[in-house]
Amino acid sequence: MSECRLYLVSPPSIDPDQFAPRLKEALEGGDVACFQLRLKDADDATIVRAVNTLMPIAREHDVAFLLNDRPDLAAELGCDGTHVGQEDMSLDDARKVVGAQAIVGVTCHDSRHLAMEAAAAGADYIAFGAFFPTTTKEAKTVAEPEILGWWQDFIEVPCVAIGGITTKNCRELVGAGADFLAVSSGVWEHEEGPKAAVASFNTIFNTINNDVHVAPGPGS
């Protein structure tokens, strides 16, 4: 099992200038694999301003910067990649827009079929969810942790678990085989602040990863 890492997602609505210090604080809390800017209802001007304000912060911390739903703006603004849902641009079209070197991730809800199709079509990762109730978006499906273990048994493409994940409920998903946990409110609304939240997630990851690595083998 690969070591799980944090996939940070922005709140659904932000003022980029006010949010920038919070992003910097979060990224100073420990390892973060990537940051997804997800502004569903924002106009292009707001998204452009947010990317130009926040992407340098991610780059300073060696964190990949992904733009949700907008492969066109991701390519135009030089983002590291994009994430598309089932109702958004197709994976093939998104790949043509952002290029072969960019990251393209795909939402697959709780569907093994959609996930296998996306992997075969060249997705860099697939996302399963929602695993828990979430206030960030209205979840279309409910996924069970078992799907993560099934995926790890058969497919090499990384899987992301998403949906209502917090430091209090994430352990089962890490143990089940998630390569990444996509977290939004679980970081931004953490009672001790985003830096403490990121640090806490990483402590949990390290503990579980170490337990897996030292687990006794058959006959021990």
N, C-alpha and C positions, 0 to 999 in steps of 0.2 A: 504494500500500500504506500502510495506517495505521501509526502508530508503536506498537510493541509495549510493553506495560506488565506489571508484576508483579501477580499475583493470589496472595496469600499464604494458605495453608491451615494450620490448626493441626495439631499432632501429634494422633494418635488418642486419646490419654489424657493429661490434664493435671490438675495441681492449680492452680486459677485464681490463687491468691495467689502461688504460686511462679513461675507462668508469666508473670504480668503484667510483671515487669521485663524478661523476655526479649522480649516483644512490643514493649515500648517501645523497647528497644535496636534491634530489627529495623527499626522504623518510622523511627528516626533515621538509618538508613543510606541513605535516598534515597526516590525516588518509589515508592509502592505504591498501586495502584488500589483494591484492596479486600482485606478479610480475611474468610475463611470459617471459622467455628467448626464443626468437624466432630468430634463426640463420639458415635460410633455406639452405643457400649454404655453410655452414661451415663444415669442416671435423670433425671427432670424437675428435681428439686431441684438436682442438680449442674449441669445445663445453665443453669438460671436464675441460679445463683450465678456461673457462668462469664460469662454475658452481662453481668450487672450489674457484674462486675469488669473485664472486658476492653473492652466497647463504649465506655466513656468514653475509654480510651486511643486507640482508633481514631478517635474523633470529634476528639480533640485534634490529631490529625495529618491531619485531613480525608481519612480513609480510610473507604470504605463498609464496613459491617459486615453480613455475610450469615450466616444460620444454616442449616446443612445439614439437610435431611430434615424439618424441623419448621416448616412454614408457620404452624401454630397458635401456637407459642411466639414465632415471629418477629413476628407481628402483635401478640400480647399484650405483648411486651417492647419494642416500638418499634424493631426492627431495620430496616435499610435494605432488606432483602430476604431471599430464601431460595433454596436450590438443591435440586432434586429429581432423583432417579435414575429409571430406567425402572421400578423395582419399588416406588417410593414413590408419594405422592399425585400424581395427574395434574396436568398443567400448568393445565388449566382450573380444577380445584378449588383448586389452590394460589393462582391469581390471585384467585379469589373470596375466599379467606381473607385474603390480605395486601393486596389492593386494587390499583387501577390504577396508583398512583404508585410502588409498591415494585418492586424488581428481582426477577425470577424467571429463574433459569438452569436448564438441563436437560442432563443427561448423555445423550449420543447415541452413546457408544462409537465404533465405526468405521463407523457406518451413515449413508450419505447420505440414505436414505429417512427415518429417524427425525429427522435434523437438519432436513430440509426441512419435515416435518410440524410440528416444534416452532416453526420460524420462522414458518410460516403461522398457527400458533395464537397467536402473540404473545409468544414467549419473548424476553427481553431479551438473552440470549446462549445459545449452545449450546457444549457441551464435548465435544471428541473425545479419545480415548485408549484404552488407555495406549500412549504412544509408546516408552517404555522400561520395563524391569523395575522394579517398585516394591516396597518393603517396607512401605509404609503401608497398602495394601489388596491383596487378591487381584484382579488385573485379569481381567475377563471377556473382553476383546478386546485385540487388538494393532492399533494404527492406524499408517498410513504417512504421512509428511510431505506427500505429494502431495495428500491430502484437504484440507489447509489452503489450498493454492493453488487447487484446484477451488472451494472454498467462496468464496474472495475474488473469483473471476471471476464468480460468479453471484448471490451473496446479500449484502445489506448488513448483516444481523444479525451482530454480532461473534462471533468464535469463540475459544474457550479451548482450549489444548493442555494435557493433563495426563498424568501418569504417569512417575515416575522422573526428572524433569527436574532437571538440575544446571547449574552454570556451565560445566561441561566439555562438556556435550552439547547445549546449548540453541540454538546458533547456527543449526543447520539448520532448526529450527522457526520461529525468528524470520524467517529468510530465506524460508521457505516461505509465510509469510503469517499466522502466529498474531497475533491482536490482543492476547491476554493469555497469559502462561504461568502455570499454576497450579502452585505449588511448595510442598512441605511439608518433607520431610527434607533437600532440597537447600539449605534455609536453616537449619533448626534443627540439623542435624548437620554444618554446614560447619566445616571444620577451623579457620577463623579466627573463627568466631562468626557469629551472625545479622546483625549490623550490617555486617560485611565482606561477607557473602553478598549482601545487598540492594544494597550499593554496587557489587559486582562485576556483578550482573545488569544494573544500570542503565548501567554503563560499556559492557557488551556491546550493550545496546539502542541506546544513543546512537551507538556506532561503526557498527552496521549501518544504523541509520536515516540517518545522515549519508552513508554510502556510497551508499545508494539515492538520496538527494536530489541528489547530485553526479554520479551516473552519466551518462556522455555519451549523448546521444540518437542516433538514426539519422543517419548522414551526418556525425557529428562527427569 
